[in-house]
Amino acid sequence: MKTLPFLATPAPSVAVEISPRRVAAIAVATHGGTPVIGAHATEPLPAGAVVPALNAENIPDRTAVAQALRRVFEHLGARPRRIALVIPDSVAKVSILRLDNVPGSLRDLEQLIHWHVRKAAPFRIEDAQVTYAPGAAAEGGGRDFVVAVARRDVVQEYEQACLDAGASPGLVDLTTFDLINAVLASERPPAGDWLLVNVTPEYSTIGILRGADLIFFRNRVEEGDGSLTDLVHQTAMYYEDRLSGRGFERVVLSGASGPAGGPAAAAGADQIRRSLEARLGVRVETIDPRQLATFADRIAVDAALVDTVAPLLGVLLRERVTG
């Protein structure tokens, strides 16, 4: 899938994720063409420091976030000048827009996309950052476009927290987009239809892809009605009825081990996995970063670290997918 960064320059070697409960980071170097995770760090955040939302302030306590970032950089062993930044899915509205006739001019295409998203955006489009990428080709010559819209000042809140800690975000992207990147950058990327389920304490996101093309995306905050299983059931029905779905080649689950890991998180992840397998009839797998990079010898890899590393590695390896 072509990723949709709100800000993009060539990928740095350090990736940071800011989420409501923690700040996490990895440092990656390349040896002999192989990415190597040389260091990782996680710092908890006080409750209420980060509150992801589409149309409201997201970082009420920027000082606490900046301090956590500084501690994370100290654990990495160096303060990076440039980073790749991963932010929560619920910061943006993501939609699949079908254009039956795609303008030949880039300027005309951007104007047409802006005109379409203006009608659905819950804020002024003049105050938004709109990013898009071509998706699946449609019958008759049309094409789908994956469009992400976020308030510009909300994205800047996350950027400014990093700047306060001395690091400049060279690339800003959404968590689930980077999980998709991680799967597509693996040695065995899916060729058929596949489902990604990203579970966090604050929200759940479901993406359906046809090969590398995103054809469905839904983010639901924790307060939404119904369980995750219900959400997956509704998505599966929509997939079969509206997307000509013939079954998922793979189902990938991420995030269910929780920010802190531990036995309780592992038990919760197992329960989610079993319920998904029972509903979909497909074995549920996780993203294994060891298929994408090696870890330094001193790093012990467990389920919680796998969930932490996956989107961070995905954003750093995005050129494997988009290049």
Summary of the structure (lengths in Angstrom):
residues: 323
radius of gyration: 18.9
end to end distance: 10.7
largest distance: 54.7
contacts: 1104
relative contact order: 0.18
helix: 36%
strand: 31%
